[in-house]
């Protein structure tokens, strides 16, 4: 405590403890890493979510509208390549074959299979998109820190290059989604055609109102 020229006492300003300063630097450093790997698109939203996950020490469910309306496109846009591949290939192939198997059991079975597979595909991605992207960003940061070492320029370049977004994602999504959707529809259509029972046309009355009897014969292969 010191005496000012006016005669009043000047109280010394409190300085944060070393541990508090260290925690603050770590938080700022982590936020900078997140910012670089996220990119400019929608950065404030993801920073808020990531900070919440860091405070809680765990991820949690939420809601993500882009992942709801365009899951495959959003995964490609955020460079989540492996998740995009799993999302577009496995569920739709499984849906196609499961629906084909269910067709002989009637429309109710087809509707049940479609609902059982389609509903999780519709709801799970938007519920856990933020959590999945958070884990992906942390994984990228950890791998890049090991690779870049202490060189800040290399670290920044790798984070920006490996992270961020992909502008070619919408075009790639359309190019992949169209043939896969067509293939799934083809599998279901072929299975439905093969399992459809043969129909015999009923005899039609002639001009006099009489019905000609039509004898339906079945050709059998003689046994040898």
VEXMIDO-471374 format. One record per residue: residue number from 0; x negated, z, y negated of N, C-alpha, C, CB in turn; residue in three letters. Coordinates in steps of 0.05 Angstrom, whole numbers. Each point is the difference from the previous one (the first is absolute). Glycine has a CB too. Layout:
% VEXMIDO-471374
(NUM, (X, Z, Y), (X, Z, Y), (X, Z, Y), (X, Z, Y), 'ALA')
...
% end
This chain:
% VEXMIDO-471374
(0, (-17, 0, 24), (17, 0, -24), (-18, 0, -25), (37, 25, 25), 'UNK')
(1, (-32, -44, -43), (-17, -3, -24), (17, 3, -25), (-31, -30, 25), 'UNK')
(2, (18, 35, -48), (13, 5, -25), (-3, -25, -17), (-10, 49, 2), 'UNK')
(3, (33, -60, -10), (0, -25, -17), (-5, 7, -28), (32, -21, 31), 'UNK')
(4, (-37, 0, -48), (-6, 5, -28), (23, 12, -15), (-30, -38, 2), 'UNK')
(5, (54, 33, 6), (24, 11, -13), (4, 29, 8), (20, -45, -1), 'UNK')
(6, (-36, 55, 19), (3, 28, 8), (17, 4, 24), (-7, 12, -46), 'UNK')
(7, (18, -33, 57), (17, 3, 24), (-18, -4, 24), (41, -17, -24), 'UNK')
(8, (-31, 27, 46), (-14, -1, 24), (6, -26, 15), (-1, 50, 3), 'UNK')
(9, (-19, -64, 5), (4, -24, 17), (-3, 8, 29), (-17, -30, -37), 'UNK')
(10, (38, 26, 53), (-1, 6, 29), (-14, -23, 14), (42, 28, -3), 'UNK')
(11, (-60, -22, 21), (-13, -21, 15), (20, -14, 18), (-43, 25, 0), 'UNK')
(12, (42, -52, 1), (18, -15, 17), (-7, 4, 29), (6, -34, -36), 'UNK')
(13, (16, 37, 52), (-4, 5, 29), (-8, -27, 13), (33, 38, 0), 'UNK')
(14, (-53, -36, 17), (-9, -24, 14), (10, 2, 29), (-41, -5, -29), 'UNK')
(15, (50, -18, 40), (10, 2, 27), (-22, 7, 20), (34, -34, -12), 'UNK')
(16, (-25, 47, 33), (-20, 9, 20), (-12, -25, 13), (26, 43, 9), 'UNK')
(17, (-50, -40, 2), (-13, -23, 12), (17, -12, 22), (-44, 19, -10), 'UNK')
(18, (57, -3, 26), (16, -10, 22), (24, -16, -11), (-13, 39, 29), 'UNK')
(19, (25, -30, -51), (22, -15, -12), (-9, -27, -10), (22, 43, -12), 'UNK')
(20, (-46, -42, -2), (-10, -26, -10), (-6, -19, 23), (-19, 24, -40), 'UNK')
(21, (8, -13, 61), (-6, -17, 23), (25, -12, 13), (-40, 28, 9), 'UNK')
(22, (61, -12, -7), (25, -10, 11), (12, -21, -18), (8, 44, 21), 'UNK')
(23, (-10, -40, -47), (10, -20, -19), (-15, -27, 3), (13, 37, -32), 'UNK')
(24, (-39, -35, 34), (-16, -25, 4), (8, -14, 26), (-38, 20, -27), 'UNK')
(25, (42, -5, 48), (7, -12, 25), (27, -13, -2), (-26, 35, 25), 'UNK')
(26, (45, -22, -39), (27, -12, -3), (-1, -26, -16), (20, 46, 2), 'UNK')
(27, (-36, -46, -24), (-3, -24, -15), (-14, -22, 16), (-1, 27, -42), 'UNK')
(28, (-19, -20, 57), (-14, -19, 16), (18, -12, 21), (-43, 24, -8), 'UNK')
(29, (59, -7, 21), (19, -10, 20), (21, -19, -12), (-8, 42, 27), 'UNK')
(30, (17, -35, -50), (20, -17, -14), (-12, -27, -7), (23, 41, -17), 'UNK')
(31, (-48, -41, 9), (-13, -25, -7), (-3, -17, 25), (-25, 22, -37), 'UNK')
(32, (18, -10, 59), (-2, -15, 25), (27, -12, 8), (-38, 30, 15), 'UNK')
(33, (59, -14, -17), (27, -10, 6), (7, -23, -19), (13, 46, 16), 'UNK')
(34, (-19, -43, -41), (7, -21, -19), (-14, -26, 7), (6, 35, -35), 'UNK')
(35, (-31, -35, 43), (-14, -24, 6), (11, -13, 25), (-40, 19, -22), 'UNK')
(36, (46, -3, 42), (9, -12, 26), (29, -8, -1), (-34, 29, 23), 'UNK')
(37, (50, -17, -41), (28, -8, -3), (2, -26, -15), (14, 48, 1), 'UNK')
(38, (-29, -51, -22), (2, -23, -17), (19, 5, -23), (-9, -29, 39), 'UNK')
(39, (14, 9, -55), (16, 3, -24), (30, 1, 6), (-36, -22, -25), 'UNK')
(40, (45, 9, 46), (29, -3, 6), (12, 27, 8), (-8, -48, 13), 'UNK')
(41, (26, 58, -29), (15, 24, 6), (-18, 24, 4), (35, -28, 20), 'UNK')
(42, (-58, 29, -34), (-19, 21, 4), (10, 28, -7), (-35, -33, -10), 'UNK')
(43, (49, 37, -13), (9, 28, -6), (18, 12, 21), (-3, -12, -47), 'UNK')
(44, (20, -4, 59), (18, 11, 21), (-16, 10, 24), (36, -31, -16), 'UNK')
(45, (-55, 14, 25), (-15, 8, 24), (-19, 24, -6), (2, -47, 16), 'UNK')
(46, (-12, 48, -41), (-17, 23, -7), (16, 26, 1), (-28, -30, -28), 'UNK')
(47, (53, 30, 19), (17, 23, 1), (5, 8, 29), (21, -12, -44), 'UNK')
(48, (-15, -7, 60), (6, 5, 29), (-25, 11, 14), (34, -35, 0), 'UNK')
(49, (-57, 23, -5), (-25, 9, 13), (-8, 28, -9), (-15, -48, 3), 'UNK')
(50, (19, 54, -29), (-6, 27, -10), (18, 20, 14), (-14, -19, -44), 'UNK')
(51, (39, 12, 48), (19, 18, 13), (-9, 5, 29), (37, -16, -29), 'UNK')
(52, (-45, -5, 43), (-9, 3, 28), (-26, 17, 1), (21, -44, 12), 'UNK')
(53, (-39, 41, -32), (-24, 16, 0), (7, 29, -5), (-26, -40, -17), 'UNK')
(54, (44, 46, -1), (8, 28, -6), (13, 13, 25), (6, -12, -49), 'UNK')
(55, (11, -4, 62), (15, 12, 23), (-18, 2, 25), (42, -19, -19), 'UNK')
(56, (-63, 3, 19), (-17, 0, 24), (12, -16, 23), (-18, 44, -14), 'UNK')
(57, (38, -59, 10), (13, -15, 20), (18, -22, -13), (-1, 40, 32), 'UNK')
(58, (7, -60, -16), (18, -21, -10), (29, 8, 7), (-35, -35, 6), 'UNK')
(59, (54, 21, -19), (28, 6, 4), (16, -26, -3), (-6, 48, -16), 'UNK')
(60, (30, -48, 25), (18, -23, -2), (10, -3, -29), (13, 4, 48), 'UNK')
(61, (-8, -29, -55), (11, -6, -27), (17, -24, 2), (-39, 21, -22), 'UNK')
(62, (39, -37, 1), (14, -26, 0), (-14, -20, -17), (44, 24, 7), 'UNK')
(63, (-47, -48, 4), (-15, -21, -13), (16, -25, 1), (-44, 21, 12), 'UNK')
(64, (56, -30, -35), (18, -22, 0), (-13, -27, 8), (25, 24, -35), 'UNK')
(65, (-49, -31, 25), (-13, -25, 9), (-4, -1, 30), (-22, -3, -44), 'UNK')
(66, (15, 26, 56), (-3, 1, 29), (26, -2, 15), (-41, 27, -6), 'UNK')
(67, (63, -22, -8), (27, -2, 12), (9, -29, -1), (11, 47, -14), 'UNK')
(68, (-13, -60, -8), (10, -28, -3), (-19, -21, 11), (24, 16, -40), 'UNK')
(69, (-50, -11, 39), (-19, -20, 9), (-24, 14, 13), (14, -32, -37), 'UNK')
(70, (-9, 44, 61), (-21, 16, 13), (-25, -17, 6), (36, 29, 19), 'UNK')
(71, (-32, -51, -6), (-23, -16, 8), (-15, -10, -23), (25, -14, 40), 'UNK')
(72, (-11, 5, -61), (-14, -10, -24), (-15, 22, -14), (36, -35, -5), 'UNK')
(73, (-24, 59, 4), (-13, 23, -13), (-25, 8, 15), (44, 16, -18), 'UNK')
(74, (-44, -16, 44), (-24, 7, 16), (-22, -20, -6), (29, 20, 36), 'UNK')
(75, (-23, -45, -37), (-20, -20, -6), (-10, 2, -29), (21, -30, 34), 'UNK')
(76, (-3, 36, -52), (-7, 3, -28), (-19, 23, -4), (44, -19, -13), 'UNK')
(77, (-41, 40, 28), (-18, 24, -2), (-24, -2, 20), (39, 27, -15), 'UNK')
(78, (-43, -50, 26), (-22, -6, 18), (-1, 19, 24), (-26, -16, -39), 'UNK')
(79, (50, 23, 49), (2, 16, 24), (3, -20, 24), (21, 40, -25), 'UNK')
(80, (-43, -53, 31), (2, -23, 19), (8, 9, 28), (-35, -22, -27), 'UNK')
(81, (24, 43, 37), (7, 8, 28), (29, 9, 2), (-47, 13, 7), 'UNK')
(82, (57, 2, -26), (28, 8, 0), (18, -23, -3), (-13, 43, -19), 'UNK')
(83, (6, -63, 3), (17, -24, -3), (1, -15, 26), (-12, -3, -48), 'UNK')
(84, (-10, 1, 63), (0, -15, 25), (17, 15, 21), (-46, -18, -10), 'UNK')
(85, (44, 44, 11), (16, 15, 19), (30, -2, -7), (-38, 31, 8), 'UNK')
(86, (44, -31, -34), (28, 0, -9), (13, -27, 6), (-11, 33, -35), 'UNK')
(87, (-3, -55, 32), (12, -26, 3), (1, -10, 29), (-15, -10, -47), 'UNK')
(88, (-5, 19, 63), (-1, -11, 27), (15, 17, 20), (-44, -20, -12), 'UNK')
(89, (35, 45, 16), (11, 16, 21), (30, 5, -1), (-44, 22, 2), 'UNK')
(90, (55, -12, -24), (28, 6, 0), (18, -25, 4), (-10, 39, -30), 'UNK')
(91, (3, -61, 16), (17, -23, 2), (-2, -14, 28), (-5, -6, -49), 'UNK')
(92, (-18, 6, 61), (-3, -11, 27), (16, 18, 19), (-45, -19, -10), 'UNK')
(93, (43, 45, 7), (15, 19, 17), (30, -3, -4), (-39, 32, -1), 'UNK')
(94, (47, -36, -24), (28, -4, -6), (11, -25, 12), (-7, 24, -43), 'UNK')
(95, (-9, -46, 43), (9, -25, 11), (5, 2, 30), (-24, -23, -35), 'UNK')
(96, (4, 34, 50), (3, 2, 29), (21, 21, 8), (-48, -14, 4), 'UNK')
(97, (49, 36, -19), (20, 20, 7), (29, -10, -4), (-33, 35, -13), 'UNK')
(98, (36, -50, -9), (27, -12, -5), (6, -21, 22), (-6, 7, -49), 'UNK')
(99, (-14, -22, 57), (5, -20, 21), (8, 13, 26), (-33, -30, -21), 'UNK')
(100, (21, 53, 28), (7, 15, 24), (28, 12, -2), (-49, 10, 8), 'UNK')
(101, (56, -2, -32), (26, 13, -4), (24, -19, -1), (-24, 36, -24), 'UNK')
(102, (19, -62, 20), (22, -19, -4), (18, -1, 24), (-30, -27, -28), 'UNK')
(103, (21, 27, 53), (18, 0, 23), (19, 24, 1), (-34, -26, 25), 'UNK')
(104, (27, 47, -38), (17, 24, 1), (21, 1, -22), (-38, 24, 20), 'UNK')
(105, (39, -45, -37), (21, -2, -19), (-9, 6, -28), (31, 12, 35), 'UNK')
(106, (-13, -18, -54), (-6, 4, -29), (-7, 29, -7), (29, -38, -10), 'UNK')
(107, (-16, 57, 23), (-6, 28, -6), (-28, 7, 6), (47, 11, 9), 'UNK')
(108, (-58, -21, 13), (-28, 6, 7), (-19, -13, -20), (13, 3, 49), 'UNK')
(109, (-7, -27, -57), (-17, -14, -20), (0, 15, -26), (9, -44, 22), 'UNK')
(110, (15, 53, -31), (2, 15, -25), (-15, 26, 2), (44, -21, -9), 'UNK')
(111, (-43, 35, 32), (-14, 25, 4), (-30, -4, -1), (37, 17, 27), 'UNK')
(112, (-48, -37, -14), (-29, -5, 0), (-9, -8, -29), (2, -15, 48), 'UNK')
(113, (14, -2, -61), (-8, -8, -27), (0, 24, -19), (20, -45, 8), 'UNK')
(114, (0, 63, -5), (1, 23, -17), (-23, 20, 6), (50, -6, -3), 'UNK')
(115, (-56, 9, 28), (-21, 19, 8), (-27, -8, -9), (27, 12, 40), 'UNK')
(116, (-32, -38, -42), (-26, -10, -9), (0, -6, -30), (-8, -19, 46), 'UNK')
(117, (30, 8, -56), (0, -8, -28), (2, 23, -19), (21, -41, 15), 'UNK')
(118, (-7, 62, -8), (3, 23, -19), (-26, 14, -6), (46, 6, 18), 'UNK')
(119, (-63, 0, 2), (-26, 11, -7), (-17, -19, -16), (2, 27, 42), 'UNK')
(120, (-1, -53, -36), (-15, -19, -15), (8, -1, -29), (-5, -27, 41), 'UNK')
(121, (31, 34, -46), (10, -1, -27), (-6, 25, -16), (36, -30, 17), 'UNK')
(122, (-36, 53, -4), (-1, 26, -14), (-27, 13, 1), (47, 6, 11), 'UNK')
(123, (-62, -9, 10), (-26, 14, 2), (-21, -10, -20), (10, 7, 48), 'UNK')
(124, (-13, -33, -53), (-20, -8, -20), (4, 11, -27), (-4, -41, 26), 'UNK')
(125, (28, 40, -38), (3, 12, -27), (-2, 30, 0), (29, -38, -12), 'UNK')
(126, (-23, 51, 34), (-2, 29, 0), (-29, 9, 0), (43, 2, 25), 'UNK')
(127, (-61, -16, -12), (-27, 9, 3), (-21, -20, -12), (14, 24, 41), 'UNK')
(128, (-5, -42, -58), (-18, -19, -13), (-21, 14, -17), (36, -34, 0), 'UNK')
(129, (-28, 53, -17), (-19, 14, -17), (-20, 15, 17), (35, 4, -36), 'UNK')
(130, (-26, 10, 56), (-18, 15, 17), (-20, -18, 15), (36, 35, 6), 'UNK')
(131, (-26, -57, 4), (-18, -19, 14), (-20, -12, -18), (36, -10, 32), 'UNK')
(132, (-28, 3, -57), (-18, -12, -19), (-21, 21, -9), (36, -32, -15), 'UNK')
(133, (-28, 57, 12), (-18, 21, -7), (-22, 4, 21), (37, 23, -25), 'UNK')
(134, (-29, -23, 50), (-20, 3, 22), (-18, -25, 1), (32, 29, 26), 'UNK')
(135, (-21, -52, -31), (-16, -24, 0), (-21, 0, -23), (38, -25, 20), 'UNK')
(136, (-30, 34, -44), (-19, 1, -22), (-22, 21, 5), (37, -14, -31), 'UNK')
(137, (-30, 36, 42), (-20, 21, 6), (-20, -11, 21), (34, 37, -11), 'UNK')
(138, (-23, -51, 30), (-18, -11, 21), (-19, -21, -12), (35, 7, 34), 'UNK')
(139, (-25, -23, -52), (-17, -20, -14), (-21, 14, -17), (37, -33, 1), 'UNK')
(140, (-29, 53, -16), (-19, 14, -17), (-22, 13, 16), (37, 8, -33), 'UNK')
(141, (-30, 5, 56), (-20, 13, 16), (-20, -21, 11), (33, 36, 13), 'UNK')
(142, (-23, -58, -3), (-18, -21, 11), (-18, -12, -21), (35, -10, 35), 'UNK')
(143, (-24, 6, -59), (-16, -12, -22), (-20, 19, -11), (38, -29, -11), 'UNK')
(144, (-32, 55, 10), (-19, 20, -9), (-25, 1, 19), (38, 26, -21), 'UNK')
(145, (-33, -29, 46), (-22, 0, 19), (-17, -26, -3), (27, 28, 32), 'UNK')
(146, (-14, -49, -38), (-14, -26, -2), (-15, -3, -26), (35, -20, 29), 'UNK')
(147, (-22, 29, -51), (-12, -4, -27), (-22, 20, -7), (43, -19, -14), 'UNK')
(148, (-42, 43, 27), (-19, 20, -7), (4, 11, -28), (-33, -22, 31), 'UNK')
(149, (12, 25, -47), (1, 11, -26), (0, -20, -23), (-23, 39, 19), 'UNK')
(150, (25, -65, -12), (0, -21, -20), (28, -3, -11), (-39, -24, 23), 'UNK')
(151, (44, 32, -48), (27, -2, -11), (10, -28, -4), (-9, 42, -23), 'UNK')
(152, (-8, -61, 17), (8, -28, -3), (10, -11, 26), (-32, -6, -38), 'UNK')
(153, (17, 11, 59), (8, -10, 27), (26, 14, 9), (-49, -8, 12), 'UNK')
(154, (51, 33, -18), (24, 15, 7), (25, -12, -14), (-28, 42, 7), 'UNK')
(155, (25, -47, -32), (23, -11, -16), (7, -28, 11), (-14, 27, -41), 'UNK')
(156, (-6, -43, 45), (5, -28, 9), (14, 0, 28), (-40, -16, -26), 'UNK')
(157, (31, 33, 44), (12, 1, 27), (29, 11, -1), (-46, 6, 19), 'UNK')
(158, (50, 14, -36), (27, 11, -2), (20, -20, -11), (-20, 46, -6), 'UNK')
(159, (11, -60, -15), (18, -21, -12), (4, -23, 20), (-17, 13, -46), 'UNK')
(160, (-4, -21, 60), (2, -23, 18), (17, 6, 25), (-44, -15, -18), 'UNK')
(161, (38, 38, 30), (15, 7, 25), (28, 10, -6), (-44, 11, 21), 'UNK')
(162, (48, 1, -44), (26, 11, -7), (16, -20, -17), (-19, 46, 2), 'UNK')
(163, (36, -35, -19), (16, -17, -18), (22, -14, 15), (-40, -6, -28), 'UNK')
(164, (47, -17, 19), (22, -15, 11), (-8, -29, 6), (33, 29, -25), 'UNK')
(165, (-16, -43, 41), (-5, -27, 7), (21, -18, -13), (-22, 14, 43), 'UNK')
(166, (14, -33, -59), (19, -18, -13), (11, -21, 19), (-24, 7, -43), 'UNK')
(167, (9, -12, 65), (10, -20, 19), (20, 12, 20), (-43, -24, -6), 'UNK')
(168, (49, 49, 4), (17, 14, 19), (28, -13, 3), (-25, 42, -10), 'UNK')
(169, (39, -48, -13), (27, -12, 4), (0, -26, 15), (13, 23, -42), 'UNK')
(170, (-33, -40, 36), (-1, -26, 13), (-6, 4, 30), (-16, -22, -43), 'UNK')
(171, (-3, 40, 49), (-7, 5, 28), (23, 12, 15), (-47, 6, -14), 'UNK')
(172, (62, 11, 1), (23, 13, 13), (21, -21, 7), (-8, 41, -26), 'UNK')
(173, (14, -60, 9), (19, -21, 6), (-10, -18, 22), (16, 1, -47), 'UNK')
(174, (-41, -9, 46), (-11, -17, 21), (0, 12, 27), (-29, -20, -34), 'UNK')
(175, (26, 46, 36), (1, 14, 26), (28, 7, 9), (-46, 17, -10), 'UNK')
(176, (63, -9, -9), (26, 10, 7), (18, -22, 10), (-5, 35, -34), 'UNK')
(177, (3, -60, 23), (18, -21, 8), (-3, -8, 30), (-2, -17, -48), 'UNK')
(178, (-23, 11, 57), (-2, -7, 28), (6, 23, 19), (-34, -34, -13), 'UNK')
(179, (28, 58, 6), (6, 23, 17), (30, 5, 2), (-44, 20, -12), 'UNK')
(180, (58, -23, -10), (29, 3, 1), (12, -22, 16), (-1, 23, -44), 'UNK')
(181, (-8, -47, 40), (10, -23, 16), (-6, 4, 30), (-6, -30, -40), 'UNK')
(182, (-17, 40, 47), (-7, 4, 28), (18, 21, 12), (-46, -13, -10), 'UNK')
(183, (51, 35, -4), (18, 21, 10), (28, -11, 4), (-27, 35, -23), 'UNK')
(184, (37, -51, 4), (27, -12, 3), (1, -19, 23), (7, 5, -49), 'UNK')
(185, (-29, -20, 54), (-1, -19, 22), (2, 15, 27), (-27, -32, -28), 'UNK')
(186, (12, 54, 31), (1, 16, 24), (28, 10, 6), (-48, 13, -7), 'UNK')
(187, (61, -2, -13), (27, 10, 3), (20, -23, 7), (-11, 38, -33), 'UNK')
(188, (8, -61, 20), (18, -22, 5), (-3, -11, 28), (-2, -11, -49), 'UNK')
(189, (-22, 8, 58), (-5, -10, 27), (11, 19, 21), (-41, -24, -16), 'UNK')
(190, (36, 50, 12), (11, 20, 19), (30, 0, 0), (-41, 28, -7), 'UNK')
(191, (53, -31, -16), (30, -1, -1), (11, -25, 13), (-2, 26, -42), 'UNK')
(192, (-12, -48, 40), (9, -25, 12), (-2, 2, 31), (-13, -26, -41), 'UNK')
(193, (-8, 38, 50), (-4, 2, 29), (19, 19, 13), (-47, -11, -7), 'UNK')
(194, (55, 32, -7), (18, 20, 11), (30, -6, -5), (-37, 33, -5), 'UNK')
(195, (43, -54, -9), (28, -6, -6), (13, -12, 25), (-10, -7, -49), 'UNK')
(196, (33, 17, 59), (12, -10, 24), (12, -28, -5), (11, 46, 14), 'UNK')
(197, (-12, -62, 8), (10, -27, -2), (31, 0, -2), (-39, -16, 27), 'UNK')
(198, (49, -1, -44), (29, -2, -5), (10, -26, 11), (-4, 29, -41), 'UNK')
(199, (27, -28, 55), (14, -23, 11), (23, -7, -18), (-14, 12, 47), 'UNK')
(200, (15, -37, -56), (21, -8, -18), (26, -1, 15), (-33, -26, -27), 'UNK')
(201, (54, 38, 16), (26, 0, 12), (12, -28, -1), (7, 48, -13), 'UNK')
(202, (8, -55, 35), (13, -27, 0), (20, -3, -22), (-6, -2, 49), 'UNK')
(203, (7, -21, -62), (18, -6, -22), (23, -17, 10), (-39, 3, -32), 'UNK')
(204, (63, 2, 21), (23, -17, 8), (-2, -28, -11), (29, 41, 1), 'UNK')
(205, (-18, -60, 15), (-1, -28, -8), (24, -6, -18), (-23, -13, 42), 'UNK')
(206, (28, -13, -47), (21, -8, -18), (28, 8, 10), (-29, -38, -14), 'UNK')
(207, (33, 39, 40), (26, 8, 11), (4, 30, 2), (-1, -42, 26), 'UNK')
(208, (-19, 57, -34), (2, 29, 1), (-8, 12, 26), (36, -4, -32), 'UNK')
(209, (-46, -13, 51), (-9, 10, 25), (-30, 6, -1), (36, -26, 24), 'UNK')
(210, (-44, 45, -8), (-28, 8, 1), (-12, -10, 26), (10, 41, -28), 'UNK')
(211, (-31, -57, 25), (-14, -9, 23), (-17, 22, 11), (-1, -47, -17), 'UNK')
(212, (2, 49, 43), (-17, 20, 13), (-29, -10, 2), (40, 17, 26), 'UNK')
(213, (-57, 0, -35), (-29, -7, 0), (-13, 18, 21), (0, -14, -49), 'UNK')
(214, (-13, 1, 67), (-13, 14, 21), (-30, 4, -8), (32, -19, 35), 'UNK')
(215, (-40, 44, -37), (-27, 6, -8), (-16, 5, 25), (15, 19, -44), 'UNK')
(216, (-35, -34, 49), (-17, 3, 24), (-27, 10, -9), (24, -36, 24), 'UNK')
(217, (-36, 52, -8), (-27, 10, -5), (-19, -11, 20), (19, 41, -19), 'UNK')
(218, (-39, -55, 10), (-19, -12, 17), (-20, 21, 10), (5, -43, -24), 'UNK')
(219, (-7, 45, 50), (-18, 19, 12), (-23, -15, 14), (38, 34, 5), 'UNK')
(220, (-60, -22, -6), (-23, -12, 14), (1, 8, 29), (-28, 2, -42), 'UNK')
(221, (28, -21, 59), (1, 7, 29), (-24, 16, 9), (27, -42, 8), 'UNK')
(222, (-21, 60, 9), (-22, 17, 10), (-17, -15, 21), (28, 42, -9), 'UNK')
(223, (-53, -38, 8), (-17, -13, 20), (-10, 20, 20), (-14, -34, -34), 'UNK')
% end
